[in-house]
Amino acid sequence: MKRLFQKLFFLVGLLTTHALMAQEVTEAAKHARPKPLTFFDFLLQPKFIVMLLIGAAVLLLLKTKKMKKSIKTGLLLLSTFLFGFAGNIPADFFHSFAMHPSPMCAASKPLLFGFHIPFIVTLAVIFFLTLVGPKLFCGYICPLGAVQELISMLAAKLKITRKKFSFVPAHTVRLLIFLLFIFISVTAVLYETYEGQVFPKSLYDYINPFHGLEFSANASLIGYLIHYLPFILVVILAFKYYRPYCHFVCPIGIFAHVLEQVALFKISLKRKSCTDCGVCEKKSPCTAVPEILKESLLRPDCYACNECIEVCPEKALEVGVKRTTLK
Protein backbone atom coordinates (compact mmCIF):
# COMPACT_ATOMS: atom_id res chain seq x y z
CA MET A 1 0.00 0.00 0.00
CA LYS A 2 2.82 2.37 0.91
CA ARG A 3 4.51 1.65 -2.43
CA LEU A 4 1.24 2.27 -4.27
CA PHE A 5 0.93 5.76 -2.81
CA GLN A 6 4.60 6.47 -3.37
CA LYS A 7 4.09 5.68 -7.05
CA LEU A 8 0.89 7.75 -7.18
CA PHE A 9 2.51 10.81 -5.60
CA PHE A 10 5.55 10.33 -7.86
CA LEU A 11 3.28 10.44 -10.90
CA VAL A 12 1.49 13.54 -9.61
CA GLY A 13 4.89 15.18 -8.99
CA LEU A 14 6.00 14.20 -12.47
CA LEU A 15 2.87 15.76 -13.92
CA THR A 16 3.50 18.93 -11.91
CA THR A 17 7.01 19.22 -13.37
CA HIS A 18 5.65 18.50 -16.81
CA ALA A 19 2.99 21.19 -16.43
CA LEU A 20 5.53 23.80 -15.29
CA MET A 21 7.81 22.98 -18.22
CA ALA A 22 4.85 23.08 -20.58
CA GLN A 23 3.97 26.50 -19.19
CA GLU A 24 7.45 27.79 -20.09
CA VAL A 25 7.12 26.35 -23.57
CA THR A 26 3.71 28.01 -23.90
CA GLU A 27 5.15 31.37 -22.87
CA ALA A 28 7.94 31.00 -25.42
CA ALA A 29 5.43 30.09 -28.12
CA LYS A 30 3.09 33.01 -27.52
CA HIS A 31 4.39 34.82 -30.57
CA ALA A 32 4.13 31.73 -32.72
CA ARG A 33 1.25 31.27 -35.06
CA PRO A 34 -1.68 29.88 -33.03
CA LYS A 35 -3.49 26.74 -34.11
CA PRO A 36 -6.86 25.37 -32.99
CA LEU A 37 -6.64 23.02 -30.02
CA THR A 38 -7.66 19.46 -30.78
CA PHE A 39 -9.43 16.80 -28.70
CA PHE A 40 -6.10 15.31 -27.61
CA ASP A 41 -4.65 18.75 -26.78
CA PHE A 42 -7.38 19.10 -24.16
CA LEU A 43 -7.30 15.47 -23.08
CA LEU A 44 -3.57 15.60 -22.33
CA GLN A 45 -3.96 18.50 -19.91
CA PRO A 46 -2.67 17.65 -16.39
CA LYS A 47 -6.23 17.96 -15.02
CA PHE A 48 -7.62 15.07 -17.04
CA ILE A 49 -4.49 12.93 -16.68
CA VAL A 50 -4.67 13.27 -12.88
CA MET A 51 -8.38 12.40 -13.00
CA LEU A 52 -7.59 9.18 -14.83
CA LEU A 53 -4.76 8.37 -12.40
CA ILE A 54 -7.00 8.92 -9.37
CA GLY A 55 -9.69 6.79 -11.01
CA ALA A 56 -7.18 3.97 -11.58
CA ALA A 57 -5.93 4.18 -7.98
CA VAL A 58 -9.51 4.10 -6.61
CA LEU A 59 -10.42 1.07 -8.72
CA LEU A 60 -7.30 -0.79 -7.60
CA LEU A 61 -7.97 -0.02 -3.93
CA LEU A 62 -11.63 -1.07 -4.20
CA LYS A 63 -10.82 -4.22 -6.14
CA THR A 64 -8.16 -5.34 -3.65
CA LYS A 65 -10.33 -4.32 -0.66
CA LYS A 66 -7.66 -1.92 0.60
CA MET A 67 -9.83 1.20 0.50
CA LYS A 68 -9.63 2.20 4.15
CA LYS A 69 -11.49 5.23 5.49
CA SER A 70 -8.25 7.18 5.97
CA ILE A 71 -7.22 6.55 2.35
CA LYS A 72 -10.72 7.37 1.11
CA THR A 73 -10.71 10.64 3.07
CA GLY A 74 -7.33 11.58 1.62
CA LEU A 75 -8.46 10.91 -1.96
CA LEU A 76 -11.69 12.88 -1.49
CA LEU A 77 -9.82 15.82 0.03
CA LEU A 78 -7.34 15.71 -2.87
CA SER A 79 -10.16 15.86 -5.44
CA THR A 80 -11.95 18.61 -3.52
CA PHE A 81 -8.78 20.71 -3.51
CA LEU A 82 -7.50 20.03 -7.03
CA PHE A 83 -10.77 20.16 -8.96
CA GLY A 84 -12.70 22.41 -6.58
CA PHE A 85 -10.67 25.09 -4.84
CA ALA A 86 -7.27 25.04 -6.61
CA GLY A 87 -8.66 27.12 -9.47
CA ASN A 88 -8.91 30.08 -7.09
CA ILE A 89 -5.13 30.12 -6.54
CA PRO A 90 -3.54 32.82 -8.74
CA ALA A 91 -1.07 30.50 -10.45
CA ASP A 92 -1.41 29.06 -13.94
CA PHE A 93 -0.66 25.50 -12.83
CA PHE A 94 -3.39 25.38 -10.17
CA HIS A 95 -5.79 27.35 -12.33
CA SER A 96 -5.48 24.65 -14.99
CA PHE A 97 -7.23 22.21 -12.62
CA ALA A 98 -10.37 24.35 -12.37
CA MET A 99 -13.59 22.60 -13.34
CA HIS A 100 -14.26 24.57 -16.53
CA PRO A 101 -16.53 23.35 -17.88
CA SER A 102 -18.03 21.84 -14.75
CA PRO A 103 -19.94 18.54 -15.06
CA MET A 104 -23.14 20.59 -14.81
CA CYS A 105 -22.16 22.77 -17.78
CA ALA A 106 -20.75 19.84 -19.77
CA ALA A 107 -24.11 18.06 -19.51
CA SER A 108 -26.30 21.06 -20.35
CA LYS A 109 -24.44 23.75 -22.29
CA PRO A 110 -23.79 21.62 -25.44
CA LEU A 111 -27.56 21.59 -25.98
CA LEU A 112 -27.46 25.39 -26.02
CA PHE A 113 -24.17 26.21 -27.73
CA GLY A 114 -23.08 23.02 -29.49
CA PHE A 115 -20.64 20.21 -28.70
CA HIS A 116 -17.38 22.13 -28.56
CA ILE A 117 -14.13 20.34 -27.72
CA PRO A 118 -13.95 21.31 -23.98
CA PHE A 119 -17.46 19.88 -23.48
CA ILE A 120 -16.65 16.74 -25.48
CA VAL A 121 -13.40 16.02 -23.59
CA THR A 122 -15.01 16.57 -20.17
CA LEU A 123 -17.93 14.28 -21.02
CA ALA A 124 -15.59 11.69 -22.56
CA VAL A 125 -13.50 11.45 -19.37
CA ILE A 126 -16.59 11.30 -17.13
CA PHE A 127 -18.28 8.65 -19.26
CA PHE A 128 -15.11 6.59 -19.65
CA LEU A 129 -14.56 6.47 -15.87
CA THR A 130 -18.24 5.58 -15.40
CA LEU A 131 -18.05 2.76 -17.93
CA VAL A 132 -14.97 1.36 -16.19
CA GLY A 133 -16.90 1.77 -12.94
CA PRO A 134 -18.14 1.72 -10.36
CA LYS A 135 -19.00 5.45 -10.75
CA LEU A 136 -15.33 6.41 -10.40
CA PHE A 137 -15.81 10.03 -11.45
CA CYS A 138 -18.97 10.83 -9.49
CA GLY A 139 -17.80 8.90 -6.45
CA TYR A 140 -14.25 10.13 -6.01
CA ILE A 141 -13.21 12.77 -8.56
CA CYS A 142 -16.09 15.23 -8.92
CA PRO A 143 -15.35 17.94 -6.30
CA LEU A 144 -19.01 18.43 -5.42
CA GLY A 145 -19.48 14.68 -5.07
CA ALA A 146 -16.35 14.53 -2.92
CA VAL A 147 -17.66 17.28 -0.63
CA GLN A 148 -20.97 15.45 -0.17
CA GLU A 149 -19.20 12.15 0.50
CA LEU A 150 -16.94 13.78 3.10
CA ILE A 151 -19.98 15.29 4.81
CA SER A 152 -21.69 11.90 4.81
CA MET A 153 -18.65 10.37 6.51
CA LEU A 154 -18.57 13.23 9.03
CA ALA A 155 -22.29 12.85 9.75
CA ALA A 156 -21.78 9.14 10.41
CA LYS A 157 -18.85 9.96 12.70
CA LEU A 158 -20.99 12.47 14.61
CA LYS A 159 -23.83 9.91 14.73
CA ILE A 160 -26.27 12.28 13.08
CA THR A 161 -29.53 10.52 12.26
CA ARG A 162 -29.95 10.56 8.52
CA LYS A 163 -32.95 9.80 6.34
CA LYS A 164 -32.94 7.48 3.36
CA PHE A 165 -35.10 8.28 0.37
CA SER A 166 -36.47 6.06 -2.36
CA PHE A 167 -34.45 6.10 -5.56
CA VAL A 168 -37.43 6.21 -7.95
CA PRO A 169 -38.91 9.51 -6.70
CA ALA A 170 -35.43 11.08 -6.54
CA HIS A 171 -34.59 9.98 -10.08
CA THR A 172 -38.00 11.19 -11.27
CA VAL A 173 -37.30 14.66 -9.85
CA ARG A 174 -33.89 14.66 -11.55
CA LEU A 175 -35.47 13.76 -14.89
CA LEU A 176 -38.23 16.36 -14.54
CA ILE A 177 -35.68 19.10 -13.84
CA PHE A 178 -33.75 18.04 -16.94
CA LEU A 179 -36.92 18.12 -19.07
CA LEU A 180 -37.78 21.54 -17.66
CA PHE A 181 -34.28 22.69 -18.57
CA ILE A 182 -34.81 21.53 -22.17
CA PHE A 183 -38.19 23.29 -22.35
CA ILE A 184 -36.78 26.55 -21.01
CA SER A 185 -33.79 26.31 -23.35
CA VAL A 186 -35.89 25.65 -26.46
CA THR A 187 -38.44 28.36 -25.70
CA ALA A 188 -35.79 30.84 -24.44
CA VAL A 189 -38.09 31.86 -21.59
CA LEU A 190 -34.87 32.70 -19.75
CA TYR A 191 -32.42 34.59 -21.91
CA GLU A 192 -29.66 37.16 -21.94
CA THR A 193 -28.61 39.66 -24.60
CA TYR A 194 -24.98 39.98 -25.61
CA GLU A 195 -23.79 42.30 -28.37
CA GLY A 196 -27.28 42.52 -29.76
CA GLN A 197 -27.81 38.76 -29.86
CA VAL A 198 -30.22 36.85 -27.66
CA PHE A 199 -28.96 33.67 -26.00
CA PRO A 200 -31.09 31.22 -23.98
CA LYS A 201 -30.04 30.77 -20.37
CA SER A 202 -29.80 27.43 -18.66
CA LEU A 203 -32.02 26.59 -15.72
CA TYR A 204 -28.96 24.93 -14.19
CA ASP A 205 -27.20 28.31 -14.02
CA TYR A 206 -29.45 29.14 -11.06
CA ILE A 207 -28.97 25.84 -9.23
CA ASN A 208 -25.32 25.13 -9.98
CA PRO A 209 -23.41 24.52 -6.71
CA PHE A 210 -20.11 24.23 -8.59
CA HIS A 211 -20.10 28.04 -8.65
CA GLY A 212 -19.83 27.97 -4.87
CA LEU A 213 -16.34 26.52 -5.25
CA GLU A 214 -15.29 29.62 -7.20
CA PHE A 215 -14.45 32.71 -5.17
CA SER A 216 -15.63 35.78 -7.05
CA ALA A 217 -17.12 39.19 -6.37
CA ASN A 218 -20.68 40.05 -7.36
CA ALA A 219 -22.32 43.39 -7.94
CA SER A 220 -25.37 42.74 -5.77
CA LEU A 221 -26.74 40.60 -2.94
CA ILE A 222 -28.85 38.69 -5.48
CA GLY A 223 -25.67 37.93 -7.39
CA TYR A 224 -24.02 36.50 -4.27
CA LEU A 225 -27.13 34.41 -3.48
CA ILE A 226 -27.26 32.93 -6.98
CA HIS A 227 -23.54 32.24 -6.82
CA TYR A 228 -23.17 30.68 -3.35
CA LEU A 229 -26.62 29.64 -2.09
CA PRO A 230 -26.88 26.34 -4.08
CA PHE A 231 -23.54 25.17 -2.66
CA ILE A 232 -24.50 26.17 0.90
CA LEU A 233 -27.82 24.33 0.63
CA VAL A 234 -26.10 21.19 -0.68
CA VAL A 235 -23.66 21.24 2.25
CA ILE A 236 -26.50 21.61 4.77
CA LEU A 237 -28.72 18.94 3.21
CA ALA A 238 -25.79 16.51 2.87
CA PHE A 239 -25.74 16.15 6.66
CA LYS A 240 -29.28 14.77 6.52
CA TYR A 241 -29.40 12.97 3.18
CA TYR A 242 -26.81 11.04 1.23
CA ARG A 243 -25.57 12.99 -1.81
CA PRO A 244 -28.78 15.02 -2.27
CA TYR A 245 -27.58 16.99 -5.28
CA CYS A 246 -26.33 13.91 -7.11
CA HIS A 247 -29.64 12.10 -6.66
CA PHE A 248 -32.16 14.91 -7.14
CA VAL A 249 -30.61 17.44 -9.55
CA CYS A 250 -27.33 16.65 -11.33
CA PRO A 251 -27.92 16.02 -15.07
CA ILE A 252 -24.69 14.02 -15.33
CA GLY A 253 -26.30 11.59 -12.88
CA ILE A 254 -29.01 10.79 -15.44
CA PHE A 255 -26.48 9.66 -18.04
CA ALA A 256 -24.10 8.10 -15.50
CA HIS A 257 -26.96 6.01 -14.07
CA VAL A 258 -27.54 4.47 -17.50
CA LEU A 259 -23.85 3.86 -18.13
CA GLU A 260 -23.17 2.28 -14.73
CA GLN A 261 -25.65 -0.49 -15.55
CA VAL A 262 -23.21 -1.74 -18.20
CA ALA A 263 -19.97 -0.74 -16.46
CA LEU A 264 -17.08 -3.21 -16.54
CA PHE A 265 -16.66 -3.25 -12.75
CA LYS A 266 -19.53 -3.06 -10.27
CA ILE A 267 -20.46 -4.15 -6.76
CA SER A 268 -20.74 -7.92 -6.98
CA LEU A 269 -22.65 -10.23 -4.64
CA LYS A 270 -21.26 -13.65 -3.73
CA ARG A 271 -24.63 -15.37 -3.35
CA LYS A 272 -23.48 -18.45 -1.38
CA SER A 273 -21.58 -16.33 1.11
CA CYS A 274 -24.51 -13.98 1.84
CA THR A 275 -26.56 -14.88 4.93
CA ASP A 276 -29.14 -12.07 4.45
CA CYS A 277 -28.18 -10.57 7.80
CA GLY A 278 -28.99 -7.05 6.54
CA VAL A 279 -25.92 -5.37 8.05
CA CYS A 280 -24.79 -3.93 4.72
CA GLU A 281 -28.23 -2.47 4.01
CA LYS A 282 -28.45 -0.94 7.47
CA LYS A 283 -24.96 0.57 7.54
CA SER A 284 -24.70 1.77 3.94
CA PRO A 285 -25.98 5.31 3.32
CA CYS A 286 -27.12 4.67 -0.26
CA THR A 287 -30.24 3.09 -1.75
CA ALA A 288 -28.42 0.72 -4.09
CA VAL A 289 -27.66 -2.06 -1.59
CA PRO A 290 -31.19 -3.54 -1.32
CA GLU A 291 -31.38 -3.86 -5.10
CA ILE A 292 -27.90 -5.37 -5.24
CA LEU A 293 -29.02 -8.02 -2.75
CA LYS A 294 -32.16 -8.66 -4.83
CA GLU A 295 -29.95 -9.04 -7.91
CA SER A 296 -32.08 -6.44 -9.73
CA LEU A 297 -31.30 -5.81 -13.38
CA LEU A 298 -31.66 -2.04 -12.92
CA ARG A 299 -29.81 -0.71 -9.89
CA PRO A 300 -30.07 2.72 -8.24
CA ASP A 301 -27.06 5.03 -8.25
CA CYS A 302 -24.03 3.43 -6.59
CA TYR A 303 -21.13 5.75 -5.75
CA ALA A 304 -18.72 3.03 -4.58
CA CYS A 305 -18.68 4.44 -1.05
CA ASN A 306 -17.34 1.03 0.05
CA GLU A 307 -19.49 0.92 3.20
CA CYS A 308 -21.39 -2.23 2.23
CA ILE A 309 -18.17 -4.05 1.35
CA GLU A 310 -16.44 -2.92 4.53
CA VAL A 311 -19.19 -3.88 7.01
CA CYS A 312 -20.25 -7.23 5.51
CA PRO A 313 -19.31 -9.88 8.13
CA GLU A 314 -19.25 -12.65 5.51
CA LYS A 315 -17.24 -10.69 2.90
CA ALA A 316 -20.05 -11.42 0.47
CA LEU A 317 -19.72 -8.11 -1.40
CA GLU A 318 -16.83 -7.09 -3.61
CA VAL A 319 -15.96 -5.13 -6.74
CA GLY A 320 -16.08 -7.53 -9.66
CA VAL A 321 -17.02 -7.85 -13.31
CA LYS A 322 -20.18 -9.86 -12.60
CA ARG A 323 -23.28 -8.73 -10.74
CA THR A 324 -23.56 -12.03 -8.88
CA THR A 325 -21.21 -14.96 -8.41
CA LEU A 326 -21.98 -18.39 -7.00
CA LYS A 327 -19.33 -18.55 -4.27
C-alpha positions as CSV (number, residue, x, y, z in Angstrom):
1,M,0.0,0.0,0.0
2,K,2.8,2.4,0.9
3,R,4.5,1.7,-2.4
4,L,1.2,2.3,-4.3
5,F,0.9,5.8,-2.8
6,Q,4.6,6.5,-3.4
7,K,4.1,5.7,-7.0
8,L,0.9,7.7,-7.2
9,F,2.5,10.8,-5.6
10,F,5.6,10.3,-7.9
11,L,3.3,10.4,-10.9
12,V,1.5,13.5,-9.6
13,G,4.9,15.2,-9.0
14,L,6.0,14.2,-12.5
15,L,2.9,15.8,-13.9
16,T,3.5,18.9,-11.9
17,T,7.0,19.2,-13.4
18,H,5.6,18.5,-16.8
19,A,3.0,21.2,-16.4
20,L,5.5,23.8,-15.3
21,M,7.8,23.0,-18.2
22,A,4.9,23.1,-20.6
23,Q,4.0,26.5,-19.2
24,E,7.5,27.8,-20.1
25,V,7.1,26.4,-23.6
26,T,3.7,28.0,-23.9
27,E,5.1,31.4,-22.9
28,A,7.9,31.0,-25.4
29,A,5.4,30.1,-28.1
30,K,3.1,33.0,-27.5
31,H,4.4,34.8,-30.6
32,A,4.1,31.7,-32.7
33,R,1.2,31.3,-35.1
34,P,-1.7,29.9,-33.0
35,K,-3.5,26.7,-34.1
36,P,-6.9,25.4,-33.0
37,L,-6.6,23.0,-30.0
38,T,-7.7,19.5,-30.8
39,F,-9.4,16.8,-28.7
40,F,-6.1,15.3,-27.6
41,D,-4.7,18.7,-26.8
42,F,-7.4,19.1,-24.2
43,L,-7.3,15.5,-23.1
44,L,-3.6,15.6,-22.3
45,Q,-4.0,18.5,-19.9
46,P,-2.7,17.6,-16.4
47,K,-6.2,18.0,-15.0
48,F,-7.6,15.1,-17.0
49,I,-4.5,12.9,-16.7
50,V,-4.7,13.3,-12.9
51,M,-8.4,12.4,-13.0
52,L,-7.6,9.2,-14.8
53,L,-4.8,8.4,-12.4
54,I,-7.0,8.9,-9.4
55,G,-9.7,6.8,-11.0
56,A,-7.2,4.0,-11.6
57,A,-5.9,4.2,-8.0
58,V,-9.5,4.1,-6.6
59,L,-10.4,1.1,-8.7
60,L,-7.3,-0.8,-7.6
61,L,-8.0,0.0,-3.9
62,L,-11.6,-1.1,-4.2
63,K,-10.8,-4.2,-6.1
64,T,-8.2,-5.3,-3.7
65,K,-10.3,-4.3,-0.7
66,K,-7.7,-1.9,0.6
67,M,-9.8,1.2,0.5
68,K,-9.6,2.2,4.2
69,K,-11.5,5.2,5.5
70,S,-8.3,7.2,6.0
71,I,-7.2,6.6,2.3
72,K,-10.7,7.4,1.1
73,T,-10.7,10.6,3.1
74,G,-7.3,11.6,1.6
75,L,-8.5,10.9,-2.0
76,L,-11.7,12.9,-1.5
77,L,-9.8,15.8,0.0
78,L,-7.3,15.7,-2.9
79,S,-10.2,15.9,-5.4
80,T,-11.9,18.6,-3.5
81,F,-8.8,20.7,-3.5
82,L,-7.5,20.0,-7.0
83,F,-10.8,20.2,-9.0
84,G,-12.7,22.4,-6.6
85,F,-10.7,25.1,-4.8
86,A,-7.3,25.0,-6.6
87,G,-8.7,27.1,-9.5
88,N,-8.9,30.1,-7.1
89,I,-5.1,30.1,-6.5
90,P,-3.5,32.8,-8.7
91,A,-1.1,30.5,-10.4
92,D,-1.4,29.1,-13.9
93,F,-0.7,25.5,-12.8
94,F,-3.4,25.4,-10.2
95,H,-5.8,27.4,-12.3
96,S,-5.5,24.7,-15.0
97,F,-7.2,22.2,-12.6
98,A,-10.4,24.4,-12.4
99,M,-13.6,22.6,-13.3
100,H,-14.3,24.6,-16.5
101,P,-16.5,23.4,-17.9
102,S,-18.0,21.8,-14.8
103,P,-19.9,18.5,-15.1
104,M,-23.1,20.6,-14.8
105,C,-22.2,22.8,-17.8
106,A,-20.8,19.8,-19.8
107,A,-24.1,18.1,-19.5
108,S,-26.3,21.1,-20.3
109,K,-24.4,23.8,-22.3
110,P,-23.8,21.6,-25.4
111,L,-27.6,21.6,-26.0
112,L,-27.5,25.4,-26.0
113,F,-24.2,26.2,-27.7
114,G,-23.1,23.0,-29.5
115,F,-20.6,20.2,-28.7
116,H,-17.4,22.1,-28.6
117,I,-14.1,20.3,-27.7
118,P,-14.0,21.3,-24.0
119,F,-17.5,19.9,-23.5
120,I,-16.7,16.7,-25.5
121,V,-13.4,16.0,-23.6
122,T,-15.0,16.6,-20.2
123,L,-17.9,14.3,-21.0
124,A,-15.6,11.7,-22.6
125,V,-13.5,11.5,-19.4
126,I,-16.6,11.3,-17.1
127,F,-18.3,8.6,-19.3
128,F,-15.1,6.6,-19.6
129,L,-14.6,6.5,-15.9
130,T,-18.2,5.6,-15.4
131,L,-18.0,2.8,-17.9
132,V,-15.0,1.4,-16.2
133,G,-16.9,1.8,-12.9
134,P,-18.1,1.7,-10.4
135,K,-19.0,5.4,-10.8
136,L,-15.3,6.4,-10.4
137,F,-15.8,10.0,-11.4
138,C,-19.0,10.8,-9.5
139,G,-17.8,8.9,-6.4
140,Y,-14.2,10.1,-6.0
141,I,-13.2,12.8,-8.6
142,C,-16.1,15.2,-8.9
143,P,-15.4,17.9,-6.3
144,L,-19.0,18.4,-5.4
145,G,-19.5,14.7,-5.1
146,A,-16.3,14.5,-2.9
147,V,-17.7,17.3,-0.6
148,Q,-21.0,15.5,-0.2
149,E,-19.2,12.2,0.5
150,L,-16.9,13.8,3.1
151,I,-20.0,15.3,4.8
152,S,-21.7,11.9,4.8
153,M,-18.6,10.4,6.5
154,L,-18.6,13.2,9.0
155,A,-22.3,12.9,9.7
156,A,-21.8,9.1,10.4
157,K,-18.9,10.0,12.7
158,L,-21.0,12.5,14.6
159,K,-23.8,9.9,14.7
160,I,-26.3,12.3,13.1
161,T,-29.5,10.5,12.3
162,R,-29.9,10.6,8.5
163,K,-33.0,9.8,6.3
164,K,-32.9,7.5,3.4
165,F,-35.1,8.3,0.4
166,S,-36.5,6.1,-2.4
167,F,-34.5,6.1,-5.6
168,V,-37.4,6.2,-7.9
169,P,-38.9,9.5,-6.7
170,A,-35.4,11.1,-6.5
171,H,-34.6,10.0,-10.1
172,T,-38.0,11.2,-11.3
173,V,-37.3,14.7,-9.9
174,R,-33.9,14.7,-11.5
175,L,-35.5,13.8,-14.9
176,L,-38.2,16.4,-14.5
177,I,-35.7,19.1,-13.8
178,F,-33.7,18.0,-16.9
179,L,-36.9,18.1,-19.1
180,L,-37.8,21.5,-17.7
181,F,-34.3,22.7,-18.6
182,I,-34.8,21.5,-22.2
183,F,-38.2,23.3,-22.4
184,I,-36.8,26.6,-21.0
185,S,-33.8,26.3,-23.4
186,V,-35.9,25.7,-26.5
187,T,-38.4,28.4,-25.7
188,A,-35.8,30.8,-24.4
189,V,-38.1,31.9,-21.6
190,L,-34.9,32.7,-19.7
191,Y,-32.4,34.6,-21.9
192,E,-29.7,37.2,-21.9
193,T,-28.6,39.7,-24.6
194,Y,-25.0,40.0,-25.6
195,E,-23.8,42.3,-28.4
196,G,-27.3,42.5,-29.8
197,Q,-27.8,38.8,-29.9
198,V,-30.2,36.8,-27.7
199,F,-29.0,33.7,-26.0
200,P,-31.1,31.2,-24.0
201,K,-30.0,30.8,-20.4
202,S,-29.8,27.4,-18.7
203,L,-32.0,26.6,-15.7
204,Y,-29.0,24.9,-14.2
205,D,-27.2,28.3,-14.0
206,Y,-29.4,29.1,-11.1
207,I,-29.0,25.8,-9.2
208,N,-25.3,25.1,-10.0
209,P,-23.4,24.5,-6.7
210,F,-20.1,24.2,-8.6
211,H,-20.1,28.0,-8.7
212,G,-19.8,28.0,-4.9
213,L,-16.3,26.5,-5.3
214,E,-15.3,29.6,-7.2
215,F,-14.4,32.7,-5.2
216,S,-15.6,35.8,-7.1
217,A,-17.1,39.2,-6.4
218,N,-20.7,40.0,-7.4
219,A,-22.3,43.4,-7.9
220,S,-25.4,42.7,-5.8
221,L,-26.7,40.6,-2.9
222,I,-28.9,38.7,-5.5
223,G,-25.7,37.9,-7.4
224,Y,-24.0,36.5,-4.3
225,L,-27.1,34.4,-3.5
226,I,-27.3,32.9,-7.0
227,H,-23.5,32.2,-6.8
228,Y,-23.2,30.7,-3.4
229,L,-26.6,29.6,-2.1
230,P,-26.9,26.3,-4.1
231,F,-23.5,25.2,-2.7
232,I,-24.5,26.2,0.9
233,L,-27.8,24.3,0.6
234,V,-26.1,21.2,-0.7
235,V,-23.7,21.2,2.2
236,I,-26.5,21.6,4.8
237,L,-28.7,18.9,3.2
238,A,-25.8,16.5,2.9
239,F,-25.7,16.2,6.7
240,K,-29.3,14.8,6.5
241,Y,-29.4,13.0,3.2
242,Y,-26.8,11.0,1.2
243,R,-25.6,13.0,-1.8
244,P,-28.8,15.0,-2.3
245,Y,-27.6,17.0,-5.3
246,C,-26.3,13.9,-7.1
247,H,-29.6,12.1,-6.7
248,F,-32.2,14.9,-7.1
249,V,-30.6,17.4,-9.6
250,C,-27.3,16.6,-11.3
251,P,-27.9,16.0,-15.1
252,I,-24.7,14.0,-15.3
253,G,-26.3,11.6,-12.9
254,I,-29.0,10.8,-15.4
255,F,-26.5,9.7,-18.0
256,A,-24.1,8.1,-15.5
257,H,-27.0,6.0,-14.1
258,V,-27.5,4.5,-17.5
259,L,-23.8,3.9,-18.1
260,E,-23.2,2.3,-14.7
261,Q,-25.6,-0.5,-15.5
262,V,-23.2,-1.7,-18.2
263,A,-20.0,-0.7,-16.5
264,L,-17.1,-3.2,-16.5
265,F,-16.7,-3.2,-12.7
266,K,-19.5,-3.1,-10.3
267,I,-20.5,-4.1,-6.8
268,S,-20.7,-7.9,-7.0
269,L,-22.7,-10.2,-4.6
270,K,-21.3,-13.6,-3.7
271,R,-24.6,-15.4,-3.3
272,K,-23.5,-18.4,-1.4
273,S,-21.6,-16.3,1.1
274,C,-24.5,-14.0,1.8
275,T,-26.6,-14.9,4.9
276,D,-29.1,-12.1,4.4
277,C,-28.2,-10.6,7.8
278,G,-29.0,-7.0,6.5
279,V,-25.9,-5.4,8.0
280,C,-24.8,-3.9,4.7
281,E,-28.2,-2.5,4.0
282,K,-28.4,-0.9,7.5
283,K,-25.0,0.6,7.5
284,S,-24.7,1.8,3.9
285,P,-26.0,5.3,3.3
286,C,-27.1,4.7,-0.3
287,T,-30.2,3.1,-1.8
288,A,-28.4,0.7,-4.1
289,V,-27.7,-2.1,-1.6
290,P,-31.2,-3.5,-1.3
291,E,-31.4,-3.9,-5.1
292,I,-27.9,-5.4,-5.2
293,L,-29.0,-8.0,-2.7
294,K,-32.2,-8.7,-4.8
295,E,-29.9,-9.0,-7.9
296,S,-32.1,-6.4,-9.7
297,L,-31.3,-5.8,-13.4
298,L,-31.7,-2.0,-12.9
299,R,-29.8,-0.7,-9.9
300,P,-30.1,2.7,-8.2
301,D,-27.1,5.0,-8.3
302,C,-24.0,3.4,-6.6
303,Y,-21.1,5.8,-5.7
304,A,-18.7,3.0,-4.6
305,C,-18.7,4.4,-1.0
306,N,-17.3,1.0,0.0
307,E,-19.5,0.9,3.2
308,C,-21.4,-2.2,2.2
309,I,-18.2,-4.0,1.4
310,E,-16.4,-2.9,4.5
311,V,-19.2,-3.9,7.0
312,C,-20.2,-7.2,5.5
313,P,-19.3,-9.9,8.1
314,E,-19.3,-12.6,5.5
315,K,-17.2,-10.7,2.9
316,A,-20.0,-11.4,0.5
317,L,-19.7,-8.1,-1.4
318,E,-16.8,-7.1,-3.6
319,V,-16.0,-5.1,-6.7
320,G,-16.1,-7.5,-9.7
321,V,-17.0,-7.9,-13.3
322,K,-20.2,-9.9,-12.6
323,R,-23.3,-8.7,-10.7
324,T,-23.6,-12.0,-8.9
325,T,-21.2,-15.0,-8.4
326,L,-22.0,-18.4,-7.0
327,K,-19.3,-18.6,-4.3
